Amino acid sequence: MSCLMVERCGEISFDSPDQNAKCVCMLGDARVRGQTGVLSERRGSYPFIDFRLLNNTTLSGEIGTKKKVKRLLSFQRYFHASRLLRGIVPQASLYLLDEDYLGQARHMLSKVGMWDFDIFLFDRLTNGNSLVTLLCHLFNVHGLIHHFQLDMVTLHRFLVMVQEDYHSQNPYHNAVHAADVTQAMHCYLREPKLANFLTPSDIMLGLLAAAAHDVDHPGVNQPFLIKTKHHLASLYQNVSVLENHHWRSTIGMLRESRLLAHLPKEVTQDIEQQLGSLILATDINRQNEFLIRLKSHLDNQDLRLEDAQDRHFMLQIALKCADICNPCRLWDLSKQWSERVCEEFYRQGDLEQKFELEISPLCNQQKDTIPSIQIGFMTYIVEPLFERWAQFTGDTPLSENMLNHLRRNKAKWRSLLHKQHSSSRSNDHSGQVTGSQEQTLNEEETP
């Protein structure tokens, strides 16, 4: 392990000479600076937040201060074996799918452009490798491997890095979410209004940004990092903290894998900067900024997709749509995602309550029910964006399909919320929908 650390020391830039002397023990906080000057982060630099602490009764009487919380949340992530070693696979396994047990996954990939694509099933069929398998396929379908002369082994190595840097213990922000966003992005890139103008570089940027937009997400939000005084909040000055981390981590993996090392320096520098612009656009705090700008373009009819700047803006919008498209999926898929994201919210709320911090909005399981959270999210975030996206695409079958699902799903959540309120009034019971209620609803309505 020490040999691996020393090998990386030449790439690490510290803030003071004293820190250079502590290279081996301080790698968790190291920042990597490449020749282009774009700051990147070493893979695995984000502290692993172990929610099993919530069930550890021996700690419950000892931990109550913010200082102790900070110490608990500053665990170094587990040391992994070298990515370069884990990324190299036998030549025989480079075939995207094994005919013996992944025939169904191959069939699913033939319909990867369909909006009813079930990413949960695909992840099971690929044995938890949905992101790697999907990206390899899409890079091939879009001709990116040939166009950019990418080495398949190196591409596979890079994608394994990305997939493994998602935290599988997160109910929502995990590699399956990244694969789902990537599949949605692929659908949006095929919309005629956009597809007719996209270059291979645009397509590769869109797919890479979708795949890595939440990489190394800790399962808690920015306000949590700020109020616990996490080092990343300080590093990025409390602005787009997670999005900056996702971007810089992606750059670190691109450089370590050397996926684009054969391209001219100015090309790789431009790719890194544009990836940052795309990933930073997913910050939900910037929603109104992008929505106002999109509305202005559409009202003035001044979008010129021949212009690289306008194309990039629409790629940002497409990624934002892909990132929050769950309410526009089929009910069975949408409901799973809703339950997952709320479970992640509730876990954060449990942490905050345990450590006597103010519980963040939407994170109080006793007050914030899944239906109420989803209805608010759909009304104030999803609907305004997707209505403008439909205006841009010209009401294509995909856009109409998404809006129809959105309306039906919202109606289902309203019905569930009404049943909750009725149950609460009659039984003095709050916050939960029973299995019989859910079964009744599904029998009454189909998406």
Disulfide bonds with the S-S distance in Angstrom:
Cys9-Cys23 2.31
